């Protein structure tokens, strides 16, 4: 679950009400701010997993979207004054003042459960990273097996697991992934390895 909750909302009554509900349910630190600028100037150190709850207007701002993109462990929820017109059930990352405290907490719980499952499913093991590095450097299955003292069949199993976790099927796609995620030093690559 979240290590910290941030509420960025102009109404202090809403801030206090949400803070009381979330502190009681999640037993974590809740910080409140009237404006996004107040939050930015506070010098807060953002923990690995956190929730930010804000109004609809701020959620649409480009500076807020850029901020979220720089903090992948932060999950944003948009708070509406009332249920969304025409929506019998609000989208998952929307909460409404019409929701009960239990519904609000359940929505946040579900979002973090899904985030945890996605993270766990996509994390590569140490051995898979070793296989990925050698693959990205242009080694064949047989060469990877010899270097890691495993069978070629095991290399193929690791490659299959890597491809499934990353949803990348081609060797060149895996090479690009390895480069972008700094698994390999690009000075060791020939440009032909990326094609």
Buried (B, 14 or more C-beta within 10 A) or exposed (E): BBBBBBBBBEBEEBBEBBBEBBEEBBEBBBBBBBEBEEBBEEEEEBBEBBBBBBBEEBBEEEEBEEBBEEBEEBBBBBBBEEBBEEEEEBEEBBBBBEBEBEEBBEBBBEBBEEBEEEEEEEEBEEBBBBBBBBBBBBBEBEBBBEEBEBEBEBBBBBBEBBBEBBEBEEBEEBBBBBBEEEBBEEEEBEEEBEE
